Amino acid sequence: MPIEVIFADKKGMVYLNCPSCRHIRVQPVDQFFNMPQPLQVSCTCGNTYEVQIEFRKSFRKKTTLEGFYARLVPPGSFEKITITDISMGGCRFLACDRHHLKKGDLVELVFNLDNTSRTKITKEAMICSLDKWSIGCRFLVTGSGLDSEIAFYIRST
């Protein structure tokens, strides 16, 4: 049986739903912060099942979107990337070549969604995490008006 991924609701609660008896147990997400994931859950019916609690504020959709990034300060040239996941708040991408980004750098991302209209997205973002090739960033609030396009894309399968 696949491990269920659970997100907290707006009040910070998670809903543990037993796949055997369908009993739902509601608990605060903060009690799970320091627990190893995936988590073994025992139900009152005697069933034990595994869940993965996602502590992010919003769902991330797995992708393989080709695009480009350029450093904003100091200005840089566009480099090729592959966006591996996207959410309303940011994305993770893989650099195709060696990069010199560091935490806090501001970048411009340009990519097309793989929806039927191939919607072009241009977002400014701040680098939040990185390793050798994988870079996580948070979108900056701009007047682009394309957040609804990203939201619709994330909800579609």
C-alpha positions as CSV (number, residue, x, y, z in Angstrom):
1,M,0.0,0.0,0.0
2,P,1.5,3.4,-1.0
3,I,2.3,5.9,1.8
4,E,-0.3,8.6,2.0
5,V,1.0,12.2,2.0
6,I,-0.9,14.4,4.5
7,F,-0.9,18.3,4.6
8,A,-2.0,20.4,7.5
9,D,-5.1,22.5,7.2
10,K,-5.2,26.3,7.7
11,K,-5.6,25.8,11.4
12,G,-2.5,23.6,11.6
13,M,-4.3,20.3,12.1
14,V,-3.7,17.0,10.3
15,Y,-6.3,14.3,9.6
16,L,-5.1,10.8,10.1
17,N,-7.5,8.5,8.2
18,C,-7.2,4.8,8.9
19,P,-7.4,2.9,5.6
20,S,-8.9,-0.1,7.3
21,C,-11.8,1.2,9.4
22,R,-11.9,4.9,8.1
23,H,-11.7,6.3,11.6
24,I,-10.3,9.9,11.5
25,R,-8.1,11.2,14.2
26,V,-7.4,15.0,14.2
27,Q,-4.1,16.2,15.7
28,P,-2.0,19.4,15.7
29,V,0.7,19.2,13.1
30,D,3.4,20.7,15.4
31,Q,3.5,17.5,17.5
32,F,5.0,15.7,14.5
33,F,7.8,18.2,13.7
34,N,10.6,16.2,15.2
35,M,9.3,12.7,14.4
36,P,10.9,10.5,11.7
37,Q,9.0,10.4,8.4
38,P,7.2,8.4,7.1
39,L,5.3,8.0,10.4
40,Q,3.8,4.7,11.7
41,V,0.3,5.4,12.9
42,S,-1.7,3.0,15.1
43,C,-5.5,3.1,14.9
44,T,-7.9,2.1,17.7
45,C,-9.1,-0.8,15.4
46,G,-5.6,-2.3,15.7
47,N,-4.5,-1.5,12.2
48,T,-1.1,0.2,11.7
49,Y,-0.4,2.3,8.6
50,E,2.2,4.8,7.3
51,V,1.8,8.4,6.5
52,Q,4.1,11.1,5.3
53,I,3.3,14.5,6.9
54,E,4.2,17.4,4.6
55,F,5.0,20.5,6.6
56,R,5.0,22.9,3.6
57,K,2.4,25.6,3.4
58,S,1.3,24.6,0.0
59,F,1.2,21.5,-2.2
60,R,4.1,21.0,-4.7
61,K,3.4,19.4,-8.0
62,K,6.2,17.3,-9.6
63,T,7.1,18.5,-13.0
64,T,9.8,18.4,-15.7
65,L,9.5,21.8,-17.2
66,E,12.3,23.2,-19.3
67,G,13.1,26.9,-18.7
68,F,15.8,29.5,-17.9
69,Y,17.0,31.5,-15.0
70,A,19.1,34.7,-14.8
71,R,20.5,36.3,-11.7
72,L,19.0,39.8,-11.1
73,V,21.6,41.3,-8.9
74,P,24.2,41.5,-10.3
75,P,22.6,40.9,-13.7
76,G,23.5,37.7,-15.4
77,S,22.8,35.8,-18.6
78,F,20.0,33.3,-18.8
79,E,21.0,29.7,-18.0
80,K,19.0,26.5,-18.9
81,I,17.1,24.7,-16.1
82,T,14.6,22.0,-15.5
83,I,11.9,22.7,-13.0
84,T,11.3,19.6,-10.9
85,D,8.4,20.8,-8.8
86,I,6.2,23.9,-8.4
87,S,3.9,25.3,-5.8
88,M,2.0,28.6,-5.4
89,G,4.9,29.9,-3.3
90,G,7.9,28.7,-5.3
91,C,9.7,25.9,-7.1
92,R,12.7,23.6,-7.2
93,F,14.9,23.4,-10.3
94,L,17.9,21.6,-11.5
95,A,20.7,23.7,-13.1
96,C,21.9,22.2,-16.4
97,D,25.4,23.7,-15.9
98,R,27.5,24.7,-13.0
99,H,26.0,27.6,-11.1
100,H,27.3,30.2,-8.7
101,L,24.0,30.9,-6.9
102,K,23.8,31.3,-3.2
103,K,21.1,31.6,-0.6
104,G,19.4,35.0,-0.8
105,D,20.2,35.6,-4.5
106,L,17.4,37.1,-6.6
107,V,16.7,35.4,-10.0
108,E,14.2,35.7,-12.8
109,L,12.7,32.4,-14.0
110,V,11.1,32.0,-17.4
111,F,9.4,28.8,-18.4
112,N,6.3,27.4,-20.1
113,L,3.8,25.2,-18.4
114,D,3.1,21.8,-20.1
115,N,-0.6,22.6,-20.3
116,T,-2.5,22.7,-23.6
117,S,-1.9,26.5,-24.0
118,R,1.8,26.2,-23.0
119,T,1.4,29.2,-20.7
120,K,4.5,31.3,-20.4
121,I,5.5,32.1,-16.8
122,T,8.0,34.8,-15.8
123,K,8.6,35.0,-12.1
124,E,11.1,36.7,-9.8
125,A,12.3,34.5,-7.0
126,M,14.7,34.4,-4.1
127,I,17.0,31.4,-3.6
128,C,16.2,29.6,-0.3
129,S,18.1,26.3,-0.5
130,L,20.6,24.7,-2.8
131,D,23.0,21.9,-3.3
132,K,25.3,21.0,-6.2
133,W,22.6,21.0,-8.9
134,S,19.2,21.4,-7.1
135,I,18.0,24.8,-6.2
136,G,14.9,25.8,-4.2
137,C,13.4,29.2,-4.5
138,R,10.4,31.3,-3.2
139,F,8.5,33.4,-5.7
140,L,8.5,37.1,-5.0
141,V,5.2,39.0,-5.1
142,T,4.9,40.9,-8.4
143,G,2.1,42.3,-10.5
144,S,2.4,39.6,-13.2
145,G,-1.1,38.3,-12.6
146,L,-0.1,34.8,-13.6
147,D,-0.6,33.2,-10.1
148,S,-4.0,32.1,-11.2
149,E,-2.4,30.2,-14.1
150,I,0.0,28.5,-11.7
151,A,-2.9,27.6,-9.3
152,F,-4.9,26.1,-12.1
153,Y,-1.9,24.1,-13.3
154,I,-1.1,22.8,-9.8
155,R,-4.7,21.6,-9.3
156,S,-4.8,19.8,-12.7
157,T,-3.3,16.3,-13.0
